Amino acid sequence: MSLLRFTSRALFSSWFIAEGARNAVSPHAAAERLDPTIRKIVGSAKSFLPAEIAERIPEQTTTWVRITGAVQVLSGLGYAFGVARRPNAAVLAAMSALRLPSEATGVFRHRDDDAARTGLTTATAMFGAALLAAQDTEGKPGLVWRARFGVHNAAGRVQDATHQAVGSVQDAAQNAVDTVQQIAS
């Protein structure tokens, strides 16, 4: 990993780590903002999960803010140090997406509030950057490209082998015809 990539990952992750640590330690401010979003998600999850699992899901918003804060810290550290960086970046994107509805609501409620607009802009930018980071392959081909290339390469080899086999069969057939003609004459 290059120094530039390491530094960039550390800088990018620092926002998630700091935000996650703040939410894990003191969840009340974020819980107020995220309460409508978390209630909808928890309600939806409980409606389709089996009853024995649904009853174990916490309903308190502060608990969820602490959980997501801890997840943000762990994923941010993992991404910063290059450990499972694409899955960790995807988790960071999910954590950013969780904030978007509440930040957008804040902007619509307080249209003249610069802090609300800054919060929405930051959440949107971090969401986009995390999505991009989740797709980053460090200039190396991803698994999908490798699979497609492998299939294309294998198909080419099969076609070459088929042409060689057909050519060998044609040569053998011609030799057999020539031998039969020599014997007959």
N, C-alpha and C positions, 0 to 999 in steps of 0.2 A: 504494500500500500504506500502510495506516495505521501510525502509530507503535506502537500496541498490537500489531498483527500482527507487525511487524518485531521488536519486543522479545521477544514470545512465541516466535517462530521461533528467534531467536538463543539464548534460554535453553533451549529444548527441544533444539536441536542441540548445545549445549555438552557435554551428557553423552555423546553419540555421538562427538563430535570428541575429547574427552578420552580416552574408552575406546578409540577406534580408534587414537589416537596411542600410547597406552600399549602396546597389543597389537602395533602395527607395530614399535615400538622394542624392546620386551622381551616377546616372545611366550611365554616358557616357563611362566609362571603360568597364563595362559589356555589354553595348549596341554594342560596336565595335565587341566584341567576339561573341555575340549571334545574330547579325544582320542576317546572312544567315538562321539560324534555324527559327527565328521568322518570317522572310519574307515568308518562305515556309509554315509555319503553318497558318499565316494570309491569304495567297493566297489560300490555300486549304479550309480554313473555309469560305472565301467569295465566293468561287466557288459553294459550295453546299447549302449555306444558302439563304433564300429568300432575294430579293433585299432590302427591307425596313429594314431588320436586318443587312445585309452585309454592308450597307452604314454607319452604326453607329459604326462599328468596327474600332478602331484606327489603323493607319498604321505605326505610328512612333515607332521605336524600343525602344526609351527611355521611352515612355509611358508604353509599355509592361514590360520593366525592372522594372519600378517603381511599377506597379501593382503586378508583381510576387514577388517583394521584400516585399511589404506589406503583401501579402498572406503568404510568408515564415515566416515573423515575427509572424503573428497571429497563424499560424499552429504550429510553434515552441513553442510559449508560451502555446498554448492549450495542446500540447503533454507533455511539461515539467511539467505542473500542473495536468496532468491526465484527462483533459476534452476532451471527445470524442477522446481518444488517438489513436485508430486504424484508424478512418477516417483522423485525422490530420497526422498520419504517412504516410498514402497513399498519401496525398497531398504533403508532403515533398518528397516522392519518385518521384512523378510526377515532382516536381521542380528540383530534381537532374537529372532526365532523360532529361529534357530540356537542361541541360548543356552538356551532354555527346557528342552530335555531334560536337559542337563547340570546346570542349576540345580535342577531337580526331583529328579534323582538325588542331588544333594548333600543336599537336605533329607531325603530318605528314609534316607540313610545316617547322617546326624548329626541326629537328630530334636530334640535339645536345643540345637543350635547356632543362636544368633540370627543370626549372620552369614550362614549358609546360607539361612535364611528371608528375611532382608533382600534377599539376592541374587536369590532367586526372585521376591519381591514387586516388586523394581525391574525385573527383566527382563520380568515380566508387564505391569507398568504402562507401560513404555516401548513394548512391543509393541502394546498397545491404543492408546496415544497416537499411535504412528506409523501404525497402520491408520486412525485417525480423520483424521490429517493428510493421508493419501493420498487421502481422499475429500473434503477441504475444497475448496470452489469459491469461497471468499471471498464467499458470498452470491449469487453469480451462477449461473445455471443451468448444469448440466453438459452435455456433448455428447449424452448419451442423452436428456435432457429436451428439448434443442433439436431433436433429430431427431424425437422423438415430436410435439412441438408443430408442427414444420414439416409433418409428414405430416398432422396433424389440420387445420392451417390450409389446406394445399393441397386436402385433400378437401372442405373447406367451400367453397373457391373454385370447384372443379370442379362441385359441386352447384349453386351459385348460377349459374354459367355455363350449366349444363344447363337449369335452370328458365327462364333468359332465352331460351335457344335454343328451347325448347319453346313458350314464350309467343310468340315471334316467328313460329314456324312456324304456330301456331294462328291468329294474326292474319292472316298471309299467306293461309292456307287460307280463312278467313272472307271476306277481301277478294275472293279468287278466286270463291268461291261467290256473293257479292253481285254481282260483275261479270257472271257467267254468268247470273244471274237477271235482271239489268237488260237484258242483251242479248236474252234469251229473251222478255221481256215486251214 
